[in-house]
Amino acid sequence: MSRPAISVRAPAKVNLTLEVLGRRADGYHELRSVMTTVTLADELSVGSGAGFVMAAATDDAEGLLMPVPGALNTVERAVAVLAVRLREREHLSPLSPEAALRFGLERAGVRLAKRIPVAAGLGGGSSDAAATLIALNRYWSLGLEQLELQQLAAALGSDCPFFIRGGVQLASGRGELLRPLPSPARLWLCLLRPPLHLERKTARLYELLGPGDYGDGARTVALTAKLEGGCGAQIDPEDLCNSFDAAAEHAFGGLTVYRTILAGLGAAAVHLCGAGPTLAGWFTDQQGCSRAASTLRSEGHAAWAVSAPA
Ligand code: C5P
């Protein structure tokens, strides 16, 4: 008897605060960040059949399907990681990641419908990987607890454990240590993805940070206290920050134009999403946010009106 298919939403995220405290002995950077999922999401499903198919969820998402030659994508890496657990349970010998991926994809058909722009700072790849771990854990009845899934996710990317939990979380360490936070009042964001690209983007952005970009974590402590003061706290533009804001201007070149466009459309604050290049314009009302996204799209920009938390 074939098992029922399982569908999981894989939401994008934004960092309300993103403070990089400094470089660690292991080469990673120590972070403090309040992160929230947003309503823009990919859809991951697993079911009978075999193989991995990725498709654009909408016509205007065709550009999202950029293959990375020679490298496994985050979904394939997640399939390989859980296939190793499936083989352990069946007392089969260990395999290389590529062979484990083939083994896994003979035992489940995996389909990903993309909406989140790739390499954009919105955590799309990590979210897809986390959704794959969640869906296959259920589909193969592996019985892994949330904490075990988070540990597996940490090996796939520093922000991957966040997506195992979702919602609003305080992240520390290299991003993998999480504490749930109460939701703020609904946030309206216009995401604008400039057509700017950078090889090894995240690693490069971290390398570009200097002591002047580092935070001391105080902004994140203050926002955490505000959120913990009661459900539905109002987020103010001064609460938001991102240690990459200045370095990204330098690295991407031409980002200022897009900041000015969002401010001109009425955003109360504009910050980079993660390590960019997507910018989030923060709006005080839904109408203003939707209008800004429609205007940007009519001018040919890649823009989305989203809300948070999701
Ligand atoms: O963990 P992830 O694969 O997303 O990280 C990509 C790169 O970003 C790392 O190899 C590292 O250079 C940098 N990074 C960092 N500190 C973090 C997260 C990532 O230096 N907290």
Residues whose N, C-alpha, C, O or C-beta is under 5 A from the ligand:
A	BS01	C5P	G27 Y28 H29 L156 G157 S158 G173 R174 G175 T202 A203 Y206
